[in-house]
Every structure is written in structure tokens, then in C-alpha cells.
């Protein structure tokens, strides 16, 4: 795909925001159809130097040709910005990504299933306690154990959070390793490990496909079938 398909994308997004029905698209009130300015080549180079990782090619060209973030799937594409000389992604849960771990390969597998199952079996239930305070203490202690297994920083090494869907559900872009360039769904709030987004043919969804699929669906919702 020449130029990763970004020709005219910024203009298409901006045009949608001017339409009377643009607010019907899920998440539009959050991003308001606004896109940050694109990064310069120098800014992109500085970002990659600071993180020690080369970003996937289609995401790199998006950042320099479309925008550094803003309007996008769900509540919007998390923007990457320079704050006091340091680059970082901003958004609900963006800080879950360890920027010092971006150059490390994203893990092929998540937590040990037997360990997860054992922890879930031990989760305290409120009806098993006579006093609410006792339950609160028990669930707090269990949450710490659960978090250490499911939310260990190493689980999302080599990845950045790019989108928040609400209810603590997020999507990640894999930056390093064998899954580089693909989008993964994070449903750990529902006791499930991260999993790759797949298209109708069962193929991993790339950043380009993820963003353009959203844009095409938004255009159909706002402008009608074309």
C-alpha cells in the first residue's frame, strides 16, 4: 500500500467533523474530530531516540502525515506529545506502557493459565464474610496478587496503548517483536489476557487497517452508504 493509504485521510476526518450527524459516531464527543498537528521528521527521530525503539512503519507515516493523535477509534487515538523535553503518549491508561521497555519484544504468551485459574478460584466473595471491612481487606490483598500476575509491566513490553474504549478496556499497538505493527485488545478488566484483533479472515489487524476501518465505518454512519 503506497504511503500506507494516508493520502487525504486528515482531510476526510476533518470533513466528517463538520457534518450535522458527526456526533452519532461512538466516542466523537471525546475526540471532537480534532487531530493534533503531524510530527516533523526531526520530532519523530527524537521520539524514537528517547524510547530506543523504531515504531512500525505505517504508524510512523501516520504520525508525520496525518497527525500525532486525536480523532480515531472509540474515544480517539492517544496523542504522543513532548512534555518538558520528554516524549510520551497521553490518554486514559497511556501510562500503563513502559517507555523504557519499548525496544523489548512483546511477549508471545501471557501469564501461566494454571496460575490465573488458581487465582480466580481464590477470589474472595462478599457473601463469605460477616463484616464488609473484612471483605474489603481480603479483596484488596487479592487484587494486589492479581495485579502482580496480570498487569506486570513485562506483559506489555514492546507495546503502547493507543486507544481507550471505556470501562477500562483498551487497545495496544505492538512496537517490537514478532507481532510488530498489529493491534491487540486488552480485556484484563474482564479477567482475560491480551489478544490480537483479527479481521473477518482471521488475520491480525495492522494499525493501518484498524484506523481506516474506523474511518470508513464513521463515514458510512455520518454520510450514509456510498
Buried (B, 14 or more C-beta within 10 A) or exposed (E): EEEBBBEEBBEBBBBBBEBEEBEEBBBBEBBEBBBBEBBEEEBBEBBBEBBEBBBBBBBBBBBBBBBBBBBBBBBBBBBBBBEEEEBBBEBBBBEBBBBEBBBBBBBEEBBEEEEBEEBEEEEBEEEEBEEEEEBEEBBEEBEEEBEEBBEEEEBBBBBBBBBBBEEEBBBBBBBBBEBBBBBBBBBBEEEEBBEBBEEEEEEBBBBBBBBBBBBEEBBEBBEEEE
